[in-house]
Every structure is written in structure tokens, then in C-alpha cells.
Amino acid sequence: MTSLPAPTTGPLVRLTAVSAAYGDRLVLDRVDFEPPEGRLTVLLGPNGSGKSTLLAVLAGILKPSSGHLERRPRSSVALVVQRSAAPERMPLTVREVVSMGRWRARGPVGLLRAADRRIVDDALDALQIGPLARRPLHELSGGQRQRALVAQALAQRAALVLLDEPASGVDDRAQELIRAAVDAELARGATVVQATHDPAWAGRAGPRGLVLRLTGPGTVAPEGQPSTPPGAFG
Ligand SMILES: Nc1ncnc2c1ncn2[C@@H]1O[C@H](COP(=O)(O)OP(=O)(O)OP(=O)(O)O)[C@@H](O)[C@H]1O
């Protein structure tokens, strides 16, 4: 298992008074948020409350309309988008999709090394999709595809792992594998932020994790003070 580089100073990621909007629709309204490092943050909230938007801001793919986003320089981030937002007809095999998780480590023209291939194999094994490795992604069922996308995130060995409802619409076995994958990421030292509708995930944040409830539009509140580390939420 590849361990993470020693943390440097500053937060891995921190939002200060961040607002985000689509046109004139305000979705996040001056949100302060710093996920506790090496822990699980669970984002709960109804459809449209802004969970995906918050993840997109954390990932750096949606620019806040105001406020401040800090990210630790050179820190890596993996994002598993909601299945409905993932391209379904990528002309790639499952192994190729998971191998894409190593691209950032190797650069655009870098060949994967033996160590990268081992990481890819481990990720395929973790989600039990090794037997599907040669299959084109578009031939897979929705749940199998979801496992491939989670495996791609695992292969990144990122410091910050953002998951948008990774376990929704998958069977019990896949849910169990995804839960185990999240546990393994936390054990590796990753900081995980997961959006979900499933309140059962809240219990997995643990005493040092964080549960945020988005009630939208624009409102984000920590749930249960015991799981809120001091200073993590302004
Ligand atoms: N690209 C977009 N353009 C315009 N409006 C958007 C866009 N993406 C999201 N929205 C709107 O922003 C609001 C928040 O959406 P978001 O997807 O962040 O919510 P969510 O909590 O993740 O919802 P769900 O549980 O359905 O995934 C919704 O009102 C949605 O319609």
C-alpha cells in the first residue's frame, strides 16, 4: 500500500464563506467547511440541496461565485461523480478506466510502471471486478460500472477522495465492497467526503468525523456536535 506524503502546513482543503450559484440560483451561501483530515465527512441532504455542488467546489471544478477555497499545494484529489453524470459510452475497457487513475501520477505520456499496474490490480480486486477487466465499460450493468468508477478513484491514491452517492442504486454486495473501500481509504490516511441520501452512513463518520446536513438552498449545518471537531465548521 502506498502511504501518503507527510502533510505540509495548511489545511488539505478549506472553504471560507464560499457561495456557489448557477446563474441567479444560489446553491451554497457563504459556507465555511474544512473536512477533518484522515476522516470521513458525510454530506446528507435531499435532492437539490447542493451536495454535488459542494463536492464540485472542493474538487476545484466549480469556481465559487465568492469566498475562498484553499487547497494544499500539490495535493491530489479523486472525484467519483454520480452515476447519472458519468459518461456511459466511453470506448474503454474496465482496466483502462481504472488505469486512468494512475495518469496523474505518471503524466500524460508516462507509461504505467509495474507498481502502477499493481495498484490497478489491487483496485480491481477491492471492488471484485477483476473478471470484468477486459470488458468495455458500456457493456457493464449500472452497478458494475459504479464499481469501476470507485476503483478508478482508489487507484489514484489521492489525499482527498470525494464520492457522490457511490453506493446508490447498487446491490447489497456492491454496497458492502464500497463501504470496505471507503474504510481502506481512511486507513491509508485519505480524507474522504461522501454525499449520500442514506442516513446509515452518518454513523460511519465516527467520533472524529463530521456529518453535514444540507437543507438548501444555501444552508449547510453540522449535525450532532459530538462529531464536529472544533474549528472544522465556522
Ligand atoms: N449545471 C447546473 N446548472 C444549473 N443548475 C444546476 C446545475 N447543477 C445543479 N443545479 C441546481 O443546483 C441545485 C443543487 O444541485 P446539486 O446537484 O448540487 O444537489 P444535490 O444535493 O447533489 O442533489 P441530488 O441529491 O439530487 O444529487 C439544484 O437546484 C439543481 O437543480
Ligand as a Chemical Component Dictionary entry (heavy atoms), coordinates in Angstrom:
data_LIG
# 
_chem_comp.id                   LIG 
_chem_comp.type                 NON-POLYMER 
_chem_comp.pdbx_formal_charge   0 
_chem_comp.three_letter_code    LIG 
# 
loop_
_chem_comp_atom.comp_id 
_chem_comp_atom.atom_id 
_chem_comp_atom.alt_atom_id 
_chem_comp_atom.type_symbol 
_chem_comp_atom.charge 
_chem_comp_atom.model_Cartn_x 
_chem_comp_atom.model_Cartn_y 
_chem_comp_atom.model_Cartn_z 
_chem_comp_atom.pdbx_ordinal 
LIG N1  N1  N 0 -25.229 22.561 -14.066 1  
LIG C1  C1  C 0 -26.268 23.109 -13.430 2  
LIG N2  N2  N 0 -26.933 24.147 -13.981 3  
LIG C2  C2  C 0 -27.977 24.719 -13.354 4  
LIG N3  N3  N 0 -28.441 24.333 -12.155 5  
LIG C3  C3  C 0 -27.824 23.309 -11.563 6  
LIG C4  C4  C 0 -26.716 22.640 -12.171 7  
LIG N4  N4  N 0 -26.296 21.652 -11.349 8  
LIG C5  C5  C 0 -27.119 21.694 -10.283 9  
LIG N5  N5  N 0 -28.030 22.687 -10.411 10 
LIG C6  C6  C 0 -29.060 23.058 -9.436  11 
LIG O1  O1  O 0 -28.398 23.329 -8.202  12 
LIG C7  C7  C 0 -29.150 22.811 -7.105  13 
LIG C8  C8  C 0 -28.254 21.858 -6.298  14 
LIG O2  O2  O 0 -27.948 20.729 -7.113  15 
LIG P1  P1  P 0 -26.960 19.590 -6.624  16 
LIG O3  O3  O 0 -26.820 18.639 -7.748  17 
LIG O4  O4  O 0 -25.743 20.205 -6.049  18 
LIG O5  O5  O 0 -27.821 18.949 -5.437  19 
LIG P2  P2  P 0 -27.667 17.518 -4.734  20 
LIG O6  O6  O 0 -27.886 17.743 -3.277  21 
LIG O7  O7  O 0 -26.391 16.888 -5.129  22 
LIG O8  O8  O 0 -28.906 16.743 -5.362  23 
LIG P3  P3  P 0 -29.124 15.147 -5.607  24 
LIG O9  O9  O 0 -29.367 14.541 -4.257  25 
LIG O10 O10 O 0 -30.352 15.125 -6.471  26 
LIG O11 O11 O 0 -27.909 14.623 -6.285  27 
LIG C9  C9  C 0 -30.392 22.163 -7.699  28 
LIG O12 O12 O 0 -31.436 23.086 -7.600  29 
LIG C10 C10 C 0 -30.017 21.917 -9.140  30 
LIG O13 O13 O 0 -31.147 21.995 -9.973  31 
# 
loop_
_chem_comp_bond.comp_id 
_chem_comp_bond.atom_id_1 
_chem_comp_bond.atom_id_2 
_chem_comp_bond.value_order 
_chem_comp_bond.pdbx_ordinal 
LIG N1  C1  SING 1  
LIG C1  N2  SING 2  
LIG C1  C4  DOUB 3  
LIG N2  C2  DOUB 4  
LIG C2  N3  SING 5  
LIG N3  C3  DOUB 6  
LIG C3  C4  SING 7  
LIG C3  N5  SING 8  
LIG C4  N4  SING 9  
LIG N4  C5  DOUB 10 
LIG C5  N5  SING 11 
LIG N5  C6  SING 12 
LIG C6  O1  SING 13 
LIG C6  C10 SING 14 
LIG O1  C7  SING 15 
LIG C7  C8  SING 16 
LIG C7  C9  SING 17 
LIG C8  O2  SING 18 
LIG O2  P1  SING 19 
LIG P1  O3  DOUB 20 
LIG P1  O4  SING 21 
LIG P1  O5  SING 22 
LIG O5  P2  SING 23 
LIG P2  O6  DOUB 24 
LIG P2  O7  SING 25 
LIG P2  O8  SING 26 
LIG O8  P3  SING 27 
LIG P3  O9  DOUB 28 
LIG P3  O10 SING 29 
LIG P3  O11 SING 30 
LIG C9  O12 SING 31 
LIG C9  C10 SING 32 
LIG C10 O13 SING 33 
# 
